[in-house]
Amino acid sequence: MGLIGGPPCQSWSEAGKSRGIEDDRGQLFFEFVRVLRDKKPLFFLAENVSGMLASRHSEALENIKNHFIESGYDLSFEMLNAKDYGVAQDRKRVFFVGFRKDLKIKFEFPKPLDKKYFLKDIIWDLKDSVLPAIDKTYSNDDKCTIANHEYMVGGFSSMFMSRNRVRAWDEPSFTIQAGGRHAPLHPSAPKMELVEKDKRKFVEGNEHLYRRLSIRECARVQSFPDGHIFYYKNLTAGYKMVGNAVPVDLAYALAKKIREALKCYNSPKG
């Protein structure tokens, strides 16, 4: 038995207010620890955003690590980038993995793969079959020839326009976020032009090429198979489900390493 979770990351996010452990959502880490101490599983895995490694959170981070250790676990801690594990996405996340001390297991995180994947490898075949949302954010229901292959329509905030949001076909995607309005732009568009500090624009004459990745394209980037269907009426819910997930292939790489470590242990009877 193991405990796997990802307490809400908004309080640690570099894009948010970065309140960390002082935020009520940051406190959910301690709820995770409470369950850990109550159930005493063989192992645990907890995931969070890279923003928690910021120097302003160093004291809180050490506090969290100490809670895991004091709960009776040998802790391994590392930041991984999904692009190193068969995922076509730059996505840095912090992982805590712990095994109960009596197991005497020394865990090693999976090594990066040599093979890298880019947007062309993942979403090229979807480029001509996408549908825009109805009334900006509402689903086309069953009109999509490929499930969830629809994108949110509407303007872009000044924050969104503050930096380039286009990755080329031969690059990995930007991080897929939980907010549809912040979805990366499709690689068929040229990279956004710098106007001045923290201000960019779409290349003139190519404005029609700038659209958000569809929910299915985001799911592909997150390494979900097309058979995994997301159900929603409003696209904002679809983007949220996809963006909050751990990339499937990265999760698989971690699960394999945990399974290998546990193979050395014979669970006591009783």
BELNOR-V815682 format. One record per residue. N is the residue number from 1. RES is the residue in one letter. SS is DSSP state (A for helix, B for strand, O for the rest). NEAR is the number of other C-alpha atoms within 12 Angstrom. D_FIRST is the distance of its C-alpha to the first C-alpha in Angstrom with 1 decimal. Layout:
n = [N | N]
res = [RES | RES]
ss = [SS | SS]
near = [NEAR | NEAR]
d_first = [D_FIRST | D_FIRST]
This chain:
n = [1 | 2 | 3 | 4 | 5 | 6 | 7 | 8 | 9 | 10 | 11 | 12 | 13 | 14 | 15 | 16 | 17 | 18 | 19 | 20 | 21 | 22 | 23 | 24 | 25 | 26 | 27 | 28 | 29 | 30 | 31 | 32 | 33 | 34 | 35 | 36 | 37 | 38 | 39 | 40 | 41 | 42 | 43 | 44 | 45 | 46 | 47 | 48 | 49 | 50 | 51 | 52 | 53 | 54 | 55 | 56 | 57 | 58 | 59 | 60 | 61 | 62 | 63 | 64 | 65 | 66 | 67 | 68 | 69 | 70 | 71 | 72 | 73 | 74 | 75 | 76 | 77 | 78 | 79 | 80 | 81 | 82 | 83 | 84 | 85 | 86 | 87 | 88 | 89 | 90 | 91 | 92 | 93 | 94 | 95 | 96 | 97 | 98 | 99 | 100 | 101 | 102 | 103 | 104 | 105 | 106 | 107 | 108 | 109 | 110 | 111 | 112 | 113 | 114 | 115 | 116 | 117 | 118 | 119 | 120 | 121 | 122 | 123 | 124 | 125 | 126 | 127 | 128 | 129 | 130 | 131 | 132 | 133 | 134 | 135 | 136 | 137 | 138 | 139 | 140 | 141 | 142 | 143 | 144 | 145 | 146 | 147 | 148 | 149 | 150 | 151 | 152 | 153 | 154 | 155 | 156 | 157 | 158 | 159 | 160 | 161 | 162 | 163 | 164 | 165 | 166 | 167 | 168 | 169 | 170 | 171 | 172 | 173 | 174 | 175 | 176 | 177 | 178 | 179 | 180 | 181 | 182 | 183 | 184 | 185 | 186 | 187 | 188 | 189 | 190 | 191 | 192 | 193 | 194 | 195 | 196 | 197 | 198 | 199 | 200 | 201 | 202 | 203 | 204 | 205 | 206 | 207 | 208 | 209 | 210 | 211 | 212 | 213 | 214 | 215 | 216 | 217 | 218 | 219 | 220 | 221 | 222 | 223 | 224 | 225 | 226 | 227 | 228 | 229 | 230 | 231 | 232 | 233 | 234 | 235 | 236 | 237 | 238 | 239 | 240 | 241 | 242 | 243 | 244 | 245 | 246 | 247 | 248 | 249 | 250 | 251 | 252 | 253 | 254 | 255 | 256 | 257 | 258 | 259 | 260 | 261 | 262 | 263 | 264 | 265 | 266 | 267 | 268 | 269 | 270]
res = [M | G | L | I | G | G | P | P | C | Q | S | W | S | E | A | G | K | S | R | G | I | E | D | D | R | G | Q | L | F | F | E | F | V | R | V | L | R | D | K | K | P | L | F | F | L | A | E | N | V | S | G | M | L | A | S | R | H | S | E | A | L | E | N | I | K | N | H | F | I | E | S | G | Y | D | L | S | F | E | M | L | N | A | K | D | Y | G | V | A | Q | D | R | K | R | V | F | F | V | G | F | R | K | D | L | K | I | K | F | E | F | P | K | P | L | D | K | K | Y | F | L | K | D | I | I | W | D | L | K | D | S | V | L | P | A | I | D | K | T | Y | S | N | D | D | K | C | T | I | A | N | H | E | Y | M | V | G | G | F | S | S | M | F | M | S | R | N | R | V | R | A | W | D | E | P | S | F | T | I | Q | A | G | G | R | H | A | P | L | H | P | S | A | P | K | M | E | L | V | E | K | D | K | R | K | F | V | E | G | N | E | H | L | Y | R | R | L | S | I | R | E | C | A | R | V | Q | S | F | P | D | G | H | I | F | Y | Y | K | N | L | T | A | G | Y | K | M | V | G | N | A | V | P | V | D | L | A | Y | A | L | A | K | K | I | R | E | A | L | K | C | Y | N | S | P | K | G]
ss = [O | B | B | B | B | O | O | O | O | O | O | O | O | O | O | O | O | O | O | A | A | A | O | O | O | O | O | A | A | A | A | A | A | A | A | A | A | A | A | O | O | O | B | B | B | B | B | B | B | A | A | A | A | O | A | A | A | A | A | A | A | A | A | A | A | A | A | A | A | A | O | O | B | B | B | B | B | B | B | B | B | A | A | A | A | O | O | O | B | O | O | B | B | B | B | B | B | B | B | B | A | A | A | O | O | O | O | O | O | O | O | O | O | O | O | O | O | O | A | A | A | A | A | A | A | A | O | O | O | O | B | B | O | B | O | O | O | B | O | O | A | A | A | O | O | O | O | O | O | B | B | O | O | O | O | O | O | O | O | A | A | A | O | O | O | B | O | O | O | O | O | O | B | O | O | O | O | O | O | A | A | A | O | O | B | O | O | O | O | O | O | O | B | B | B | B | O | O | B | B | B | O | O | O | O | O | A | A | A | O | O | B | O | O | A | A | A | A | A | A | A | O | O | O | O | O | O | O | O | O | O | O | O | B | A | A | A | A | A | A | A | A | A | O | O | O | O | A | A | A | A | A | A | A | A | A | A | A | A | A | A | A | A | O | O | O | O | O | O | O]
near = [17 | 22 | 27 | 27 | 27 | 27 | 30 | 28 | 37 | 31 | 28 | 38 | 28 | 22 | 20 | 15 | 17 | 25 | 24 | 37 | 30 | 19 | 21 | 18 | 22 | 30 | 24 | 26 | 35 | 28 | 21 | 30 | 34 | 18 | 20 | 32 | 23 | 13 | 18 | 24 | 25 | 33 | 39 | 40 | 39 | 37 | 36 | 38 | 37 | 30 | 29 | 37 | 27 | 19 | 16 | 17 | 24 | 17 | 17 | 25 | 28 | 20 | 19 | 30 | 28 | 22 | 25 | 36 | 25 | 20 | 28 | 27 | 32 | 29 | 32 | 28 | 30 | 28 | 24 | 31 | 32 | 40 | 33 | 28 | 32 | 35 | 43 | 41 | 45 | 31 | 33 | 30 | 34 | 31 | 35 | 40 | 39 | 44 | 36 | 35 | 22 | 19 | 23 | 20 | 27 | 25 | 32 | 25 | 30 | 30 | 19 | 18 | 17 | 11 | 14 | 24 | 29 | 30 | 38 | 26 | 25 | 32 | 38 | 22 | 17 | 31 | 27 | 18 | 21 | 29 | 34 | 28 | 31 | 20 | 15 | 21 | 30 | 23 | 32 | 27 | 23 | 15 | 17 | 23 | 17 | 28 | 31 | 46 | 38 | 44 | 42 | 39 | 28 | 19 | 17 | 24 | 14 | 15 | 18 | 26 | 28 | 21 | 27 | 31 | 35 | 36 | 31 | 27 | 27 | 20 | 24 | 36 | 40 | 36 | 37 | 42 | 37 | 29 | 28 | 37 | 35 | 37 | 39 | 44 | 42 | 40 | 34 | 28 | 29 | 25 | 27 | 32 | 23 | 17 | 15 | 12 | 13 | 16 | 19 | 24 | 30 | 28 | 19 | 15 | 11 | 16 | 18 | 15 | 21 | 33 | 35 | 45 | 50 | 45 | 53 | 44 | 47 | 49 | 45 | 42 | 47 | 45 | 37 | 32 | 23 | 23 | 13 | 19 | 19 | 30 | 22 | 23 | 20 | 27 | 39 | 32 | 24 | 38 | 40 | 25 | 30 | 39 | 39 | 31 | 33 | 39 | 39 | 28 | 30 | 37 | 31 | 20 | 26 | 33 | 24 | 19 | 23 | 32 | 23 | 18 | 26 | 25 | 14 | 15 | 19 | 13 | 14 | 8 | 4 | 3]
d_first = [0.0 | 3.8 | 7.1 | 9.9 | 13.4 | 17.1 | 19.1 | 22.7 | 24.6 | 28.2 | 28.9 | 28.3 | 30.0 | 33.2 | 34.6 | 34.1 | 35.5 | 33.0 | 32.7 | 29.3 | 27.8 | 30.9 | 30.0 | 28.1 | 25.7 | 25.2 | 24.3 | 21.1 | 19.6 | 20.0 | 18.3 | 15.2 | 15.6 | 16.2 | 12.9 | 11.2 | 13.5 | 13.1 | 9.4 | 8.9 | 5.4 | 5.8 | 7.2 | 9.0 | 11.7 | 14.7 | 17.8 | 21.4 | 25.0 | 27.1 | 29.5 | 27.4 | 28.8 | 32.3 | 34.2 | 34.7 | 30.9 | 30.7 | 30.6 | 27.9 | 25.8 | 26.1 | 25.3 | 22.0 | 21.1 | 22.2 | 20.0 | 16.9 | 18.4 | 19.5 | 16.1 | 15.4 | 14.2 | 16.2 | 17.0 | 18.2 | 20.2 | 22.3 | 24.2 | 24.1 | 26.6 | 25.5 | 28.9 | 27.8 | 25.1 | 27.1 | 27.4 | 31.0 | 30.5 | 31.0 | 28.0 | 27.0 | 23.7 | 22.1 | 18.5 | 16.6 | 13.8 | 12.6 | 11.0 | 11.2 | 14.8 | 14.7 | 13.1 | 16.3 | 15.2 | 17.7 | 16.5 | 19.3 | 19.4 | 20.8 | 24.5 | 26.7 | 28.1 | 31.8 | 32.3 | 32.7 | 33.1 | 35.6 | 36.5 | 38.9 | 36.2 | 34.1 | 36.4 | 39.9 | 40.1 | 39.4 | 42.4 | 44.9 | 43.1 | 41.8 | 42.9 | 43.6 | 42.1 | 44.5 | 45.9 | 44.0 | 40.5 | 40.4 | 38.8 | 41.1 | 39.0 | 39.5 | 42.2 | 40.0 | 40.3 | 36.9 | 34.3 | 34.0 | 36.7 | 38.5 | 39.1 | 40.0 | 43.7 | 45.5 | 46.7 | 45.1 | 44.9 | 46.8 | 43.4 | 42.4 | 45.8 | 45.6 | 44.2 | 43.9 | 41.2 | 42.0 | 40.4 | 42.3 | 41.3 | 40.8 | 38.5 | 34.8 | 34.5 | 34.3 | 31.0 | 30.3 | 30.3 | 29.3 | 33.0 | 35.1 | 38.3 | 36.8 | 35.8 | 37.4 | 40.6 | 41.2 | 42.3 | 45.5 | 46.9 | 48.5 | 47.0 | 48.2 | 51.3 | 51.6 | 54.2 | 53.8 | 51.1 | 48.1 | 49.9 | 49.7 | 51.2 | 50.8 | 53.3 | 56.4 | 57.0 | 53.4 | 52.1 | 51.2 | 48.6 | 46.4 | 43.7 | 40.1 | 37.5 | 36.5 | 33.1 | 32.6 | 33.8 | 31.4 | 28.6 | 29.9 | 29.9 | 26.3 | 25.8 | 25.0 | 26.6 | 29.6 | 28.0 | 25.6 | 27.9 | 28.1 | 29.8 | 32.1 | 35.7 | 36.2 | 35.4 | 34.2 | 31.1 | 30.5 | 30.9 | 28.6 | 25.7 | 26.3 | 26.9 | 23.9 | 21.5 | 20.1 | 22.2 | 20.5 | 21.5 | 20.5 | 16.9 | 17.0 | 18.4 | 15.6 | 12.9 | 14.9 | 15.3 | 11.6 | 11.2 | 14.4 | 13.4 | 10.5 | 13.1 | 15.0 | 12.5 | 12.7 | 10.1 | 12.6 | 13.7 | 14.1]
